[in-house]
Amino acid sequence: MIHQWITNPHRTNSDYAVNFLRILINIKSAFILGSNHYHFGEKRIQVSFSNSLKILISWRKKLEQTPYLIFIIVAIGILIRIISIPLFVNIPNTPADVYYVDNYAAKLILEFQNPYSQSLLATGHSMNLFVYLPMIPVFYAPFYLLGDIRFGSIFADVLIMFSIYFIAKSINRGAAAFFAPLTYALLPFSIWLTSVASTNIMIGTSFLTVSIAALLRKKYSVAAIFLGLALATNQLVLLALPLIIFYFWGERKISYFLGSIAVSAAIILPFIMQNAFHFIYDVILFQFERPLQSNGSFSLYSIINATTGESLASWMRISIFLVTVLIAVVWLRRKTVFLVPLIGGLLLLGAFILPVNGFWNYFLPGGTFLIALLPYVIDKLTIKIEKSTQLKLESISESNRRVNN
């Protein structure tokens, strides 16, 4: 008996190790070969891989039907990010300079001052550049009053979790949509950027994902408003613009895109009118001219410079990216279902090809759209496994039938 085998005082550690390996080998054989039995010591125990798989798939589908599942996932994501703020407070060089700059810029907005015309306080020094678009300090201003602008970043993550859930449901109507927000809620990369490094990259990402979620559901007014907010928040959003314009054009809704431009202009123009040259240099030109930094190694420019000592000119980087844009538009023209993966791919490639410094937080927007595709991949794999398992069972049944005959 199993109990006697375990409690036998004459068994040595090597006996346990050998028999444990035998158990693992038998279990592995059961899964790979389609066998539904394995040996445990002297007992032969029946295991149905097919039934186990069906139970897991059934559980997943029931879980998806839980009315408040998405809210539970979002609550988990919020809790993790709030706890992470004090938990990692003693890590060196955190929060990053951007946190202090955004904090001061939000304060200036509340005082009705232009952050592009002021020296901004960072960690122990002042900066004469504010390289972010104006919706960043406008968005953070109410959270500054709450005591910590990171609450604004957490709110942006909440928007992302909800929006990629609806993006996933629009792409794939299977029962795996909750995997997208769950992945993002638990993603260490996102948690670090929000609660520890305290960057602002998730703000523009949240507006863009909400816009695409609304666009896929034919909510064109909502899509246009949030696209306008995204354009006034993060320069990386411009990288996805050719695909979004083409999608609006294909749906014969280009007037809504013009509404997005109006929303963006209403936010940006007051800051440009005060000091147009300073604004354009800070948010656009500086990104192509800024000196290469040691922590900005995730870019094509940085890699070529490190390996060959050569500098890749701005026009060359822009030309390379425009070729990828052309290819993406051709793909989108063939099938509009490619909108989400193509946006994710363009954002990732643009973040790698265009800037001098490739900071790893630049890859969050593109990565977020790829996470929205995860449920589609899971459902396709599930269907493939179900079919494969069914074929194996049919083959085993046929073999057993022949033996019995």
GIPE-V631666 format. One record per residue. RES is the residue in one letter. SS is DSSP state (hx for helix, st for strand, lp for the rest). PHI is phi in whole degrees, 0 to 359 (NA if undefined). OMEGA is omega as a letter, one per 20 degrees, with the letter a starting at -180 (none if undefined). Layout:
RES;SS;PHI;OMEGA
RES;SS;PHI;OMEGA
This chain:
M;lp;NA;a
I;hx;298;a
H;hx;298;a
Q;hx;294;a
W;hx;295;a
I;hx;288;a
T;hx;269;a
N;lp;297;a
P;lp;290;a
H;lp;275;r
R;lp;285;r
T;lp;259;r
N;hx;299;a
S;hx;293;r
D;hx;298;r
Y;hx;298;a
A;hx;298;a
V;hx;297;a
N;hx;292;r
F;hx;295;r
L;hx;296;r
R;hx;299;r
I;hx;300;a
L;hx;297;r
I;hx;296;r
N;hx;295;r
I;hx;295;r
K;hx;301;r
S;hx;298;a
A;hx;298;a
F;hx;281;a
I;hx;284;a
L;hx;272;r
G;lp;84;r
S;lp;290;r
N;lp;247;r
H;st;221;r
Y;st;212;a
H;st;258;r
F;st;236;a
G;lp;64;a
E;lp;256;a
K;st;257;r
R;st;255;a
I;st;250;a
Q;st;277;r
V;lp;230;r
S;lp;253;r
F;hx;296;a
S;hx;298;a
N;hx;296;r
S;hx;298;r
L;hx;296;r
K;hx;297;r
I;hx;297;a
L;hx;296;r
I;hx;294;r
S;hx;297;r
W;hx;299;a
R;hx;297;a
K;hx;293;r
K;hx;294;r
L;hx;297;r
E;hx;296;a
Q;lp;280;r
T;lp;296;a
P;lp;302;a
Y;lp;255;a
L;hx;300;a
I;hx;298;r
F;hx;289;r
I;hx;295;r
I;hx;298;r
V;hx;297;r
A;hx;299;r
I;hx;298;r
G;hx;299;r
I;hx;297;a
L;hx;300;r
I;hx;300;a
R;hx;289;r
I;hx;292;r
I;hx;296;a
S;hx;293;a
I;hx;299;r
P;hx;283;a
L;hx;295;a
F;lp;250;a
V;lp;294;a
N;lp;265;r
I;lp;288;a
P;lp;301;r
N;lp;62;r
T;lp;231;i
P;lp;296;r
A;lp;289;a
D;hx;305;a
V;hx;301;a
Y;hx;297;a
Y;hx;289;r
V;hx;294;r
D;hx;297;a
N;hx;298;a
Y;hx;290;r
A;hx;295;r
A;hx;297;r
K;hx;298;r
L;hx;295;r
I;hx;297;r
L;hx;294;r
E;lp;266;r
F;lp;60;r
Q;lp;246;a
N;lp;270;a
P;hx;294;r
Y;hx;279;a
S;hx;247;a
Q;lp;237;r
S;lp;277;a
L;st;258;a
L;st;276;r
A;lp;244;a
T;lp;279;r
G;lp;81;r
H;lp;208;r
S;st;252;a
M;st;235;r
N;lp;264;a
L;lp;242;r
F;lp;234;a
V;lp;273;a
Y;lp;254;r
L;lp;288;a
P;lp;294;a
M;hx;293;r
I;hx;299;r
P;hx;293;r
V;hx;296;r
F;hx;296;a
Y;hx;284;a
A;hx;307;r
P;hx;295;r
F;hx;283;r
Y;hx;298;r
L;hx;293;r
L;lp;281;r
G;lp;111;a
D;lp;200;a
I;lp;291;r
R;hx;294;r
F;hx;297;r
G;hx;293;r
S;hx;295;r
I;hx;294;r
F;hx;299;r
A;hx;297;r
D;hx;297;r
V;hx;298;r
L;hx;301;r
I;hx;296;a
M;hx;298;r
F;hx;294;a
S;hx;291;r
I;hx;289;r
Y;hx;296;a
F;hx;286;r
I;hx;298;r
A;hx;299;r
K;hx;291;r
S;hx;287;a
I;hx;286;a
N;lp;223;a
R;lp;271;r
G;lp;285;a
A;lp;258;a
A;lp;243;a
A;lp;301;a
F;hx;292;r
F;hx;295;a
A;hx;294;r
P;hx;295;r
L;hx;296;r
T;hx;299;a
Y;hx;292;a
A;hx;300;a
L;hx;260;a
L;lp;289;a
P;hx;303;r
F;hx;305;a
S;hx;291;a
I;hx;300;a
W;hx;297;a
L;hx;295;a
T;hx;277;a
S;hx;258;a
V;hx;252;r
A;lp;291;r
S;lp;61;r
T;lp;276;a
N;lp;244;a
I;hx;297;a
M;hx;284;a
I;hx;292;r
G;hx;297;r
T;hx;299;a
S;hx;295;r
F;hx;296;a
L;hx;292;a
T;hx;293;r
V;hx;297;r
S;hx;299;a
I;hx;291;r
A;hx;299;r
A;hx;291;a
L;hx;298;a
L;hx;292;r
R;lp;260;r
K;lp;65;r
K;lp;267;a
Y;hx;292;r
S;hx;294;r
V;hx;297;r
A;hx;300;a
A;hx;293;a
I;hx;297;a
F;hx;288;r
L;hx;295;r
G;hx;298;r
L;hx;297;r
A;hx;296;r
L;hx;296;r
A;lp;269;a
T;lp;245;a
N;lp;217;a
Q;hx;296;a
L;hx;296;r
V;hx;300;r
L;hx;301;a
L;hx;294;a
A;hx;270;a
L;hx;299;r
P;hx;304;r
L;hx;291;a
I;hx;291;r
I;hx;300;a
F;hx;298;r
Y;hx;293;r
F;hx;301;a
W;hx;297;r
G;hx;297;r
E;lp;272;a
R;lp;58;a
K;lp;233;a
I;hx;297;r
S;hx;297;r
Y;hx;291;r
F;hx;296;r
L;hx;299;r
G;hx;297;r
S;hx;299;r
I;hx;298;r
A;hx;295;r
V;hx;298;r
S;hx;298;a
A;hx;295;r
A;hx;298;r
I;hx;276;a
I;hx;276;a
L;hx;304;r
P;hx;302;r
F;hx;281;r
I;hx;293;a
M;hx;296;a
Q;hx;284;a
N;lp;200;a
A;hx;297;a
F;hx;296;a
H;hx;298;a
F;hx;297;a
I;hx;297;r
Y;hx;294;a
D;hx;298;a
V;hx;265;a
I;hx;237;a
L;hx;298;a
F;hx;299;a
Q;hx;297;r
F;hx;268;a
E;hx;247;a
R;lp;300;a
P;lp;295;r
L;lp;291;a
Q;lp;250;a
S;lp;295;a
N;lp;264;a
G;lp;250;a
S;st;278;a
F;lp;268;r
S;lp;215;r
L;hx;297;r
Y;hx;302;a
S;hx;296;a
I;hx;294;r
I;hx;295;r
N;hx;295;a
A;hx;288;a
T;hx;268;a
T;hx;242;a
G;lp;82;a
E;lp;269;r
S;lp;251;r
L;lp;274;a
A;lp;298;a
S;hx;301;a
W;hx;295;r
M;hx;290;r
R;hx;294;r
I;hx;296;a
S;hx;297;r
I;hx;299;a
F;hx;293;a
L;hx;296;r
V;hx;296;r
T;hx;294;r
V;hx;296;r
L;hx;299;r
I;hx;298;a
A;hx;296;r
V;hx;295;r
V;hx;299;r
W;hx;297;a
L;hx;294;r
R;hx;295;a
R;hx;285;r
K;lp;210;a
T;hx;291;r
V;hx;295;r
F;hx;279;a
L;hx;306;a
V;hx;294;r
P;hx;298;r
L;hx;291;r
I;hx;298;r
G;hx;301;a
G;hx;295;r
L;hx;295;r
L;hx;296;r
L;hx;293;a
L;hx;295;r
G;hx;298;r
A;hx;294;r
F;hx;271;a
I;hx;275;a
L;lp;280;a
P;lp;285;r
V;lp;292;r
N;lp;262;r
G;st;260;r
F;lp;279;a
W;hx;293;r
N;hx;290;r
Y;hx;297;a
F;hx;270;r
L;hx;296;a
P;hx;302;r
G;hx;296;r
G;hx;297;r
T;hx;297;r
F;hx;291;r
L;hx;289;r
I;hx;298;r
A;lp;296;r
L;lp;274;a
L;hx;304;r
P;hx;302;r
Y;hx;299;r
V;hx;295;a
I;hx;298;r
D;hx;296;r
K;hx;297;r
L;hx;294;r
T;hx;299;r
I;hx;298;r
K;hx;296;r
I;hx;294;r
E;hx;300;r
K;hx;295;a
S;hx;297;r
T;hx;295;r
Q;hx;297;r
L;hx;296;r
K;hx;296;r
L;hx;295;r
E;hx;295;r
S;hx;294;r
I;hx;294;r
S;hx;298;r
E;hx;295;r
S;hx;295;r
N;hx;296;r
R;hx;295;r
R;hx;294;r
V;hx;297;a
N;hx;295;r
N;lp;284;none
